[in-house]
């Protein structure tokens, strides 16, 4: 696949909680979210499953899933499957080559069952009543809110009006006991509370519901919500002030934690200029180098190519790396030609098989992608 | 080790009996054998790193002959290893692509079969005896002395090793060219794992293989010992994680082949063999299937016995063999949508017999998580869920019913542990 061009950053009109978080991490990534050609980079399979999970919970909150617990579970599964099928159909070709059907996406059944169980538990608890006006509703689900100045937008999963509570569903489960709402989640809840307040809905607390049904709640004083909104506005103003005449690379702030699972890695020159082997633990295995030899094989009717790469940049440092067993289809799925000797290649999210000389990397991760750096050299 | 040759009316020893070593890679995790291995890297199939218990490069020598230390006056006391240290029979990658039908792949043709004894991953270090073309392993020599009385032992001098010859590290092998049939599963459904590096799946492959061998012996009216058996890992690129899958191979015991495997490896004939195993086909022949799945065998055999899969020659495999898993593999080879779960009649009856005592023995309260049997300890929040041996225990590839059980356990704040029925039957308190 040929590395796509990075987006040309421009001014952003409004900011959502997700964009706010991204701006705090890396303005270049924020510009990718707003202006990038997302059709040129494969989505993370978990992102697809997360969307399906939220689709189910939205249907529950809107009363589109109802009945007995068993009926709710079954309806939730159907909803999940339908959404997954449509997202898979429109997904990047690389994802479809790796996972020929949605049920083959890693963790598909686990996410689906978590959604089904949570849906059965939440069915009939609080449901949105679209017929009601903005006052007197029991709950509001997945509704768009905009601040009075139009700069802040958001779409909370659920507002339980009677309990004055924002509810946000997370697909993952807590890895340890006694978990709390993270700073990142708190910022998101604060912004939602602010937006709800702007719409005349009182919110006093925010709750995170994990995929296993566990919950954690924080209190949200009005002042905290307003301060968060001010910070978000300031981040937006700062971005817009900095963006004129600057490129994607000028805005990038590569760092081990913020680059972890970042979709921009294939196109982000500053990442490749900055990353070093100390990033590997938190950020993964990414390498860029020139192909000095290659070897073709066909195994189980699958054409494979192995590359010997003189690596010059990335999280492996300078070394000769053997990138083994790459399905050829992964390199040509966008219509690009197969790799050749002399090409500069980037392997993103590789699987390190042997860390000692000779270093061996395989392209067998669900997020592995293999890119040929085009003439632009991004 | 020695290489005796006739020379006129005498027998002489030829020099270098360990010459002409063959270099291969062997993986103890997934059973791979890699002829001409790369000088670097782990197992090309399962990625096991280089170690004595994972993937390693081995110099193989085929012993041209053996000699005893006949100057020592000692009776052979005999010895029998129930699980010999020799590795199982292996083959390298197949030269010809197999053909596919239903949900199986099958191929046949001449191939090299390797039987390797690598001293449990340690190899043998041979040293030359001074003035003779005899190479011995000092550890083996010392071990043999243990058969002697202390007085006799004291009378035996240490072997005079030739200091000018460097010791040679070798694994011993018997390499034969013969006819080989390979059979695999074409499409592995979501939620199943046939990765031979996983013990339960490996048990499935061997059970399938020995079931196939027994059926073939009945079908062709030959002795089971006419056919040898092993498994061969293969890449499975239907998943981006590329775990290896496998094929089972049958080989003719006779060098250069007796023709059985090429006969069975013809696609339609192999299909008939599978149908014979599972009692379908036109007309259905249930003579092999029924005695397995019906009482008294079904009631009395929880994994394998001499009425189904065990025989003297496959003693080393007995702990792995399970007729239910073997039949499931055969059914899957015929039909990709075959019911591979614990509701299938022969699993259901087994579970109805073992679940209660098993959970009671572990101090767990029997219950259900999702639709699966589970034993729960409310005190430490542990839930043991019984799963099919071929079900994948990796969260990324759960079947829907396993995912339901795990998600329900998470929701009830339980620590869910998946345990295969095969393990529960054979090693209940492991």
Interface residues (C-beta under 8 A of the other chain):
Chain A: X98 X99 X100 X103 X104 X106 X107 X108 X109 X110 X112 X113 X114 X116 X117 X118 X121 X173 X211 X212 X213 X214 X299 X300 X301 X302 X304 X322 X324 X325 X327 X351 X353 X354 X358 X360 X362 X364 X365 X366 X368
Chain B: X40 X41 X42 X44 X47 X49 X97 X190 X191 X234 X235 X236 X237 X238 X239 X240 X241 X242 X370 X395 X396 X397 X398 X399 X400 X402 X403 X404 X406 X407 X408 X410 X411 X413
